Amino acid sequence: MKLCFAIILGIVITIPFSNSNLAGAQMPDEKPINMALTLWVPNFIAYIAQEKGYFDKNNVDVNITLVQDYANAVKGYANGEYDGMFIVYSDALIQDSEGVDTKVVYNIDTSYYADAIIGNVENLTEVKGKKVGVEGINSFSHIFMLRSLENIGLSESDVEFENILGKDIPDAVVSGQIVAGHVYEPFITEGIKKNLNVLSTGADVPGTITNVLVFHSEIVEQRFQEVMNIIKSLIEAKEDFDRNAAEDIEIMSAKSGLNKTLIEEGLNNVKFLDLDYNSQFSMNNKLNETISLYDSGNSIGKFYAERGVISEYPDIENIVDPRFVKDLMAEKNLQ
């Protein structure tokens, strides 16, 4: 999942947040929780929590670092530079497999129209027996393509895969190198301008590319209430956004450096999730659908393990931590 139109922002911005009112709520030597924010628009809900005082209201001190390069944010999290971050779910599983003991505590959004397969055919079934492009063999892009194919009755053996960067997919289709490929914005729009067809989107395979909030396991255990208060603040910020979208988009734009049009496009291309959705679907370990982090995680883990991307099957029950959602949902039901 990439917000490639965000390349217009050429700097890394560190924005601290603290408030003197928190002094009585924290130990004098306790540090703020450091979170990495990547250039994926729904992540900017953290700015609403920051600017509208929800972190303050819930007595939690947070440092937000906006990192332009997603890979650098992931590396910083792995190195312990950040206590938590917003990350693509499949990457969180890889991180955990590499010894970065991680807990997935909340599902922020899932890609609907921000990811798509475009091509020079009329229907996705027409790619059978032909070459298709993905950004990285055995990557989440590969998984997205496979699930999209399975959705219309095709298997991996029905096509030939080419490893092509998303930005190069439209030209590769036009030149005849491939007949279709996985892309994301702004390259979906670029492909449409080249008269290519959108053959499938994330909405057709919900939960395949999804964005989650993670923390190092030791942070979750040692600072449980603060993590709870961060999630609560983000939930309240999402509710604020539902009431004051125009106003909050202004904040997102000012803090991220992206213009409002790009912010709006980014939000329109995803399904922005709330507490109810997390409780009913994302954190539901009984649901045999990809919108469940358990079902999706087991599927992704199996894919990675069988292809040698990770050394063993991940323990999804240990990685996904539903306690925060359960407690916050119980609190909501009492209101």
N, C-alpha and C positions, 0 to 999 in steps of 0.2 A: 504494500500500500504506500503510495508515494504521492506527495502533493507537489508535482514537478513545476507547476506554475509559480511555486514559491521561490524559484531561483532568482527572482528579482530582488530578494532580500540577501544582500551580500555580506552580512555581518552576523556575529554571534552576540546576542544580547543577554546580559545577566541582570535580572530585575529582583532585588531583594524585597522581602515583605516582612515587616515586623511592626509591633505596636506596643507602646509602653504599657497599655492596659493589660497586657499578658503577663506582666512581671509577677503578679501574685499567683498566676496559674501554673507557673513553671519553676523548676529548680533553677537557682542562679547559674549553675554550670551546664544546664541543658542546652544543647545546640538546636537550632531550627532544623526541620526536616528538609533536605535538599531534593528537589524534583526536577527532572529534565523534561522539557516541553519541546516536542518536535513540530515541524511545519505541516501539521495535519489539522485542518480547521476545527473539528470538534474538540481538539485538545485545548483550544483557546477558552473553553468554559472555565479553566482555571483562572483566567484573567478576570472573569466576572466575579468569581469567588473572592479574588484578591481586591479588586477595585470597589466592589459594593459591600465589603466588610463581612462576608460570610466566614472567612477564616477567623477574623477577629471575634465575631459573634460566638463561634464555637471553640474559642480558646486554643487555637493551634497556630504555631509559628512556622511559616513555610518560606523557603527560598526557591524561587522559580528561575530556572535557566532555560532560555529559548535557544535551541541549537539548530542551526540551519541544516547541517548534514546529519541525516538520520543515523547513518552508520557510526558517526562519531558519538552520538548520544548513546547508542547501544554499547559502544566500547567504554564510554565513561561510566555507564551503569555497571558493566561487568567489572571494571577496575575499582568500584566502590566510591567513585566521585559523586554519584547520586544515590540517595536512599531509595528512590522510586522513580518511575517514568511511565509515560504512555507509550505502548509498544504494540506492534503487530503480534497477535496471539501466537502464530507459528514461530516467530522469533523468540518469544518468551520460553517456548518449549525447548528450543535449541540452547538458549542461555542456561536453562536449568540442567540440561544434559551435559553441559560443559563445566559443571561445578558451581555455577552461580545460583546458589539456593534461593529460589524465587517463589513468591506467592502471588497468584492472580486474584485480586480482591474486588474488581468491578469491571463490567463491560461497558465501555464508553459509547461505542458506535459500531456499526457494521456497514461495509461498503455496499451500496446499491447500484448507483449509476457512475460512481467514480472509477470503476473498473469494468472493462468490457472486452469482448472479442469482436474485432472488425475484420471485414474481408471483402473480396470482390465477387462473392457468390451471394445468392439470395437467401439461403437458409443454411444453418450450421451443419445440417446433415450432409450437405454437399462437399464437406471437407474430407469425407471418407476416401482413403487411398491417396491423400495428397499431403503436402508439407504445411505445417502450422508453426507459428513462432511463439516462443515464451522467453521471458527474461530470466534465464538461468534454469538449466536442467536440475531437477530435484529441489526447486525453489517453491515459494508460495504461488508464484506465477504459474509454474508447472501444475501445482495442485488445482489452481483455479481452472486451468484449461481442462484437466482431467475430469473434474466434477461437472463442468459445463458439458463435456462430451457425454459423460455417463447420464446426464439429465435427459439427453435426447437419444439414448440407446446405443451410443458408440463407446468403444473401449480404446485403451492406449495403443493396442495393436492395429487399430483402424487408421492411424495417421502416422506421419513421420515428423519428428520434432526438430526444429532449428532453434539454436540459442541466439536470440537477437534482442538488443536493448529496446525497451518500450518506445523510446523516441524514434527509433529507426523502423518500427513496424509499418507505419503507413507507406513509406517509400519501398519497403521490401515487398509489400502486397502489390503496389502499383507496378513494380518492375517484374513481377512474376516469380520472384524468389520463393514466396510462400503464397498461399491463397487466403490465409487468415492469421491473426495473431492477437495476443493479449496486450492491451494498452490501458492507460489511465490518462486522466486529464493532465495537460491540455491536448494530448495526442489523440484522444477520441474525437474531439472537435476538429483537429487537423485532418484526421482520416475522413470525416464526413465532408470536409471541404474538398477532398480529393475524390469525392463521389463513391466512397466506400460505404458499405452497409454495416450497421450494428447488428451482430448476429446473436449476441447474448450479453447479459449484464450481471452484476453481482446480485441483483434482485431475483434472478432466476435460480441462484444457488446460495440463499441467505446463510450467513454465518461463516462462509468460506474464508473471506478476508475480513477480519474483525479486529478492532482496536481495544486494548485492555489497559487497565491501570495495574501496575505491579510494584511490589516492594521487596527488598531483601528480607528473607525469612527472619533474620535476627531483629530487624526493625519492627516487623509485625509482632513478634513475641515480646520484645522489650518495651515497645511504645504503642501498644495495642490501641489505647484510647485516642492517641493522637492520629493514628491511621484512620480510626473510626470517624474522628472529627473532620479529617480531610475529605473522606467520602461523603459525609453528611453535608459538608460545605459545597461540594461539587453538585450534589443532588439539588440543594437549594438554589444554586446558581443556574442549573438547568430549568428549574421551575420559574426563576426570574426571567430567563430567556424566553420561555413560553409566553410570559406576560408582556415583555418589553423587548421584543426581538430587534427592532430598529435601533433602540438605544444601546443595546448590548453589542450589536454588530459594530457600532461606532467605537466602543471600547476595544473590541477584538482587533479592529483595524488599527487603532492608535497604538496599541501595545505590540502588535506583530509586525507592523509596517506594511501589511498587505492592504490593497484598496478594498473598499466595501463590496464592489462587484465580485471580486475573487472570493471574498468571505462568503457572500451569498451563494455563489455557485458551489463552493465547497460544501456548504451545509445542505444544499438541495440534492447533492449527489450521494448522501449517506442517510442511513436511518439512525437518528440520534436517540439513544436509549435512556430510559428512566429507571427508577427503583422497581416499579411494578414489573417491567420487562425483565430486569435482572432476576427478580424473585421467581417469576413464572417460567421463564425460559432459560436464560443464560446460566443460572446457578442451579438448575434442576437436573440432578444426576439420574433421574428416572425417565427423562425425555429422550427418546431415540430419534432425534432430529438434529441436523447440523447447527441449529440455532442454540443448542445447548453446548456450553463450553466443554462438557464432559464427552458428549458424543463426537463433537468436532475434534476435540483434543486427542481422543483415542484414534480417530481416523488419520489425523495429521501425524501423530506419533508412529502409527503403524507404517505409514508411507515413508517417513524419514528413517525408521529403524531398518526396514527391509532394503533400503537403498544405501545404507551405510552412512547417512548424514549424521545420525546419532548412533551410539554404541549399543543402546538397549531401549526397550519400550519405556516411555515415561510413565510415571505413576501420577495420573491425572488427579486422582482423589487427594493426593498429597500436594499437588501444585495449585489447584483451584481451591481457594479458601472462601467458603460461603458464609462464614460467621458474621461478617459485617452486614451483608445484605439481609440475613435472617434477623439480626438484632434490630436493624433500622426498619425493617418491614413490620416487626412486632411493635416497635415504638409508634409507627405510623398508624397501625390498626387500633391502638389505644387512644388515639387522639379524637 
